[in-house]
């Protein structure tokens, strides 16, 4: 009779709980990562395979081109909180760059843009 305590799914194989990947950590180091922040691997950086997990390497592979935090979570089938911590690990090792979205408060006022466009049309 199989044990009910085994971490095994007949279809998926052995299951590793997400918190085991991040060693029980619950928050990333450094500044927070927005879901739409773009992550890009640093070209020419040499990751150390000793202190990185396969998921770190998969993130680096997927970030050869910019990828959002949300897309990485979906592609790796991991919770967003776990992905944020893994990305922060890579950021701390200078293996990725984070490109934050522009805050709505910093965007130009749409009325000003319309007035500029109207003024240009009148020229």
N, C-alpha and C positions, 0 to 999 in steps of 0.2 A: 504494500500500500504506500503510495507516494506521500511524502511529508507536505503538510499544508504551509510550512514555514519557508519552503524553498523559493528563491527569487527566480522563478522560471516561468516563462510564458511559452506554451507549446509552439505557437506561431512565430514569436519574435525571438526566442532564445533567452539567455540570461538577462535579467533586468537589473540595472544599476540605478538606484534612486538618485535623482538630480542633486540632492544636497551632498551626496558622497563625492560627486565631481568637484564640488567647490569646498570640500572639507568642512561643511557645516557653516560656512560664512553666510551671512544674510544681506550684507551691503557691500557694494563695490567701494574700492578706495578712490579718493580724489573726487572730482566734480561729478555730478550725476549725468547720466546718459539718457537723452530724450529718445523716444521710440523712433523718431525720424532722423536722428543724427546719423550721418554717414561715416562709415568706418573704412579706412583704406590701409592696406599693408604697406609698410615702409620698404621701398625697393632697396635691395642690397643688404638689408639687416639679416643677421645670422642668428636664428633662434637656437637656444640651447635645449636639446632634446631631453636633458636630464630633469629639468624642473617644469616641463610643459606636458600637458596631456594630449591625447589624440584630438580632442575637441578644440584645443588651442590651434593645433596645426590645420584643422579643417576650417576654422575661422580665417586663418591667414590665407589659406588657399582660396576661399570664397571672396576675400577682400582684395584680391589682385586688382579688381575694379571696385569702385565704391559700392558699398552695400549698407542698407539701413539696419539698425538694431532689430527692428521688427522682422525684416526679411531674414536676417541671420537666425533669429529664434525659430521662425517657421521652417527654414531650410534644414536646420539641425534638429528640429523636433524637440526643442528644449524650452522650458519656461523662460520668459523674458528676464526674470530676476537672475537666473543662472547665467544667461548670455551676458547680461550687464557685468557680472563679476568676472567672467572669463575674458571679456573685452578689456576690463580694467586691468587684469593681470598682464595682458599684452601691452596695454598703454604704459603701465609701470616699467616695462622692459624696453620701451621705445620701439616696439615692433609694429604698432599701428598708430595712425593719426585719426583724430576724431574731428569731424567738420560739423559744427553745431548749426542748426537752422537759425535764421534771423528771427528774432522775437517780433511778434506783431506790433509792439509798441515802437520798434525801431524802423518799421516800414513807413514810407512816405504816405501822407494823407491822400486818399483817392481824390478828394475834391481839388487839392492842389495840382495833382497830375492832370485832371480834366481841364482845369484852367490853363495850364501850360499847353496842353494839346489844342485847346480852342484858340489860344493866342498864336500858336504856330500855324494853324489853319488860316487865320486872318491875314498872315503875312503874304 
